[in-house]
């Protein structure tokens, strides 16, 4: 996959086994922790504004939004009030103009269940979150 090695280096994954192991933690997460994770991420996605300085006007976020909650205005993406916080636009943004720091926000979710440890949130981001 083109760019995967660079992405893994940037995100702190030493090898593909580490990436897969971290992703599997989401499936093992207790229901209440998973629900809280979803609520916090959804709220963060809804509240985050587009960084106009990073937006290149490609429109990928507009194309992927099912709720027409993004528009291009003067060559920059702008979020609208009908955003539901699904996060699809964040996943496709090639420049980081749509970004949230999920690690710090989600680290307290691990306190919900003693089977999860705060070490699962590292380097300012939740390692299991793509």
N, C-alpha and C positions, 0 to 999 in steps of 0.2 A: 504494500500500500504506500503510495507516494506520500512522503512527509511523515510517516509514522515514527521513524527513528527520532527525528527532530522533536516531534510532539512528545514522545515518551521522555526524552532528555529534559525538555522544558518542564514537564509535569513531575519529574522525579521517579520515573519507573525504570529500574535498571534492566529489566528484561520482560518479555511477553508473559512469563509465568506470574510475575509480580502484578502486572496489569490485570490479568484474569482473576487472580486471587483477591485483589482489592474489589473488583467489580462484584464478585460473588458475595461479599459481605452485605450488599443490599438485599439479597434474597434471604439471608439469615437474620436480618434485622427484625426485632419484635414488632408486632403490629402497631403498638402505641408509639414507638420511636419512629417508625416509618410514616405514620400519619402526621406526627409533629414535623418531621423532615419535609414532607410535602407542603404543609401549611407555611412553613418558614420560607421555603424556596419560592412558592407561589407569590407570597407577599413581596419578597425581594424582587422578583421578576416584574411584578406590577408597578412597584415604586421606582425602579431604576429608570433613569432618563438616558437617552441616547447621547453619547459624547460626540457632539458635532465636530470637534477637532479631529476625531479619529474616523468618523464616518466618511466613506468614499463615494456614497451615493449609488452603490451597486444595485440596490433594491432587492437583494436576496431575502432580507427580513420581511419586506412587504409581500413578496411572492409566497412565503411560507405561512403567513398569518391567516388562519381560518376565520378570524373575527374582524378582519379589516381594521385592526387596531394600530396599524402603522401606515404612514403615507410618506411619500417623498415631497418635500417642500423646499424649493430653491436648491435642489440637488442634495439634500440631507434627509435622513430618516427622522421622522417625528412620531412619537407614541401618542395615541389618543386615549381617552378615558375608558373606552370599552375593552381595554386589555384585561384578559382573564388570568394572566400570569403563568401560561403554559410553558414558556421558556424556549419554544421552537426557534424564535428569532435569535436568541442568544446562541443557540447551537450552530446556526448557519453564518453568523456574522464573521467575515474573514479578517476584520481589522481590530476586533475587541471594542468597538464602539458601544456594544451592548455587553455589559459584564457586571457580575456581582462577585463579591468576596464571600463565597459560601462557607469556607473553612471556619472562620471565627464565629459566624452566625450559627452554624450547625453543631459546633463542638459541644454546646450544652445539651444537645439532644442525647448525647451518649450517657448523660447522668440519669436518664429515664430508666435504664436497665444496666445492672452491674456486669452483664456479659459483654457490654461494649465499653471500650476504654477511650479516654480522651486522646490517647496516642493515635487513634484512628483518624483524627483530624490533624493534619500536619501541613506545615508550610503555607498556612493561611487558606487552606482549602480542604474540603472533605474529600479524601482520597477516592472514595467509592463513587463520587459524582463525576459524570463525564463532562 
